[in-house]
């Protein structure tokens, strides 16, 4: 079980940081606030948590998802792909939930932002899957 947790930690941090960096690039290049949406927790607490805590919360979620998916990959192969699809669907739906709950107005460009959000989260899952296949 220790190997599963270690794998979840490593792959969750790597894939979570990749997702954050790509979202930050999109935000910088296209002024579409996907990274801000990704780190959006302002609805939980009236003030700002600060960027460091927001990134750590994002990475904690990524590590938890990676650990659960790695466990499925190793011990419950028949549930692994349904698990990936479920995580993909939930993260895609989070676009609507997070944007609706956001205290600040975010510039997301409607369907374009949603499409990019979905593609980037599919890329996140693909990165996890690739690392699992490589034995990480």
C-alpha positions as CSV (number, residue, x, y, z in Angstrom):
1,X,0.0,0.0,0.0
2,X,3.0,2.3,0.6
3,X,3.9,2.1,-3.1
4,X,0.4,3.2,-4.1
5,X,0.5,6.2,-1.8
6,X,4.0,7.1,-3.0
7,X,2.9,6.8,-6.6
8,X,-0.2,8.8,-5.9
9,X,1.9,11.5,-4.3
10,X,4.4,11.7,-7.2
11,X,2.0,11.4,-10.1
12,X,-0.6,13.6,-8.4
13,X,1.9,16.5,-7.9
14,X,3.5,16.1,-11.4
15,X,0.2,16.0,-13.3
16,X,-1.4,18.6,-11.0
17,X,1.5,21.0,-11.6
18,X,1.3,20.3,-15.4
19,X,-2.4,21.2,-15.4
20,X,-1.8,24.3,-13.4
21,X,1.1,25.5,-15.6
22,X,-0.9,24.9,-18.8
23,X,-3.9,26.7,-17.3
24,X,-1.6,29.6,-16.3
25,X,-0.2,29.8,-19.8
26,X,-3.7,29.9,-21.3
27,X,-4.5,32.7,-18.8
28,X,-1.4,34.6,-19.7
29,X,-1.6,34.1,-23.5
30,X,-5.4,34.4,-24.0
31,X,-6.5,36.3,-20.9
32,X,-8.9,33.5,-20.2
33,X,-8.9,33.0,-16.4
34,X,-8.7,29.2,-16.3
35,X,-5.9,29.1,-13.8
36,X,-7.8,31.4,-11.5
37,X,-10.9,29.1,-11.9
38,X,-8.7,26.1,-11.2
39,X,-7.5,27.6,-7.9
40,X,-10.8,29.2,-7.1
41,X,-11.7,28.6,-3.4
42,X,-12.9,32.1,-2.6
43,X,-16.5,30.9,-2.1
44,X,-15.4,28.7,0.8
45,X,-13.9,31.6,2.8
46,X,-14.9,35.2,2.4
47,X,-11.3,36.3,1.9
48,X,-8.4,35.0,-0.1
49,X,-6.4,32.0,1.0
50,X,-3.3,33.2,-0.8
51,X,-1.8,31.7,-3.9
52,X,0.4,29.2,-2.0
53,X,-2.4,27.7,-0.1
54,X,-4.7,27.6,-3.2
55,X,-1.9,25.7,-5.1
56,X,-1.4,23.3,-2.2
57,X,-5.2,22.6,-2.0
58,X,-5.2,22.0,-5.8
59,X,-2.3,19.6,-5.5
60,X,-3.9,17.8,-2.5
61,X,-7.0,17.1,-4.6
62,X,-4.7,15.9,-7.4
63,X,-2.8,13.6,-5.1
64,X,-6.0,12.1,-3.7
65,X,-7.4,11.5,-7.2
66,X,-4.1,10.0,-8.4
67,X,-3.9,7.7,-5.4
68,X,-7.4,6.4,-5.8
69,X,-6.9,5.9,-9.6
70,X,-3.5,4.2,-9.0
71,X,-5.2,1.8,-6.5
72,X,-7.9,1.0,-9.1
73,X,-5.2,0.6,-11.8
74,X,-3.3,-2.0,-9.6
75,X,-6.1,-3.8,-7.7
76,X,-9.3,-3.3,-9.6
77,X,-8.5,-3.2,-13.3
78,X,-12.1,-3.5,-14.3
79,X,-13.0,-0.3,-12.4
80,X,-10.0,1.7,-13.6
81,X,-11.5,3.1,-16.9
82,X,-14.9,3.8,-15.4
83,X,-13.0,5.6,-12.6
84,X,-11.1,7.7,-15.1
85,X,-14.3,8.5,-17.0
86,X,-16.0,9.5,-13.7
87,X,-13.1,11.7,-12.6
88,X,-13.1,13.3,-16.1
89,X,-16.8,14.0,-16.0
90,X,-16.7,15.4,-12.5
91,X,-13.7,17.7,-13.3
92,X,-15.4,18.8,-16.4
93,X,-18.6,19.7,-14.5
94,X,-16.6,21.6,-12.0
95,X,-16.2,24.3,-14.6
96,X,-19.8,25.2,-14.2
97,X,-19.9,24.7,-10.5
98,X,-16.7,26.8,-9.8
99,X,-17.7,29.5,-12.2
100,X,-21.1,29.8,-10.6
101,X,-19.8,29.8,-7.1
102,X,-17.0,32.2,-7.7
103,X,-17.2,35.5,-5.8
104,X,-15.2,37.3,-8.4
105,X,-16.2,37.7,-12.0
106,X,-14.0,35.6,-14.2
107,X,-13.4,36.0,-17.9
108,X,-13.9,32.5,-19.3
109,X,-15.2,33.1,-22.8
110,X,-18.2,30.8,-22.5
111,X,-17.9,27.6,-24.6
112,X,-14.3,28.3,-25.6
113,X,-13.3,28.3,-21.9
114,X,-15.4,25.2,-21.2
115,X,-13.8,23.4,-24.2
116,X,-10.3,24.2,-23.1
117,X,-11.1,23.3,-19.5
118,X,-12.4,19.9,-20.6
119,X,-9.4,19.3,-23.0
120,X,-6.9,20.3,-20.3
121,X,-8.5,18.0,-17.7
122,X,-8.5,15.1,-20.2
123,X,-4.8,15.9,-20.7
124,X,-4.4,15.7,-16.9
125,X,-5.9,12.2,-16.8
126,X,-3.8,11.2,-19.8
127,X,-0.7,12.3,-18.0
128,X,-1.7,10.2,-15.0
129,X,-2.4,7.2,-17.1
130,X,0.9,7.5,-18.9
131,X,2.8,7.7,-15.6
132,X,0.9,4.7,-14.3
133,X,1.8,2.7,-17.4
134,X,5.5,3.8,-17.0
135,X,5.4,2.3,-13.5
136,X,5.5,5.5,-11.6
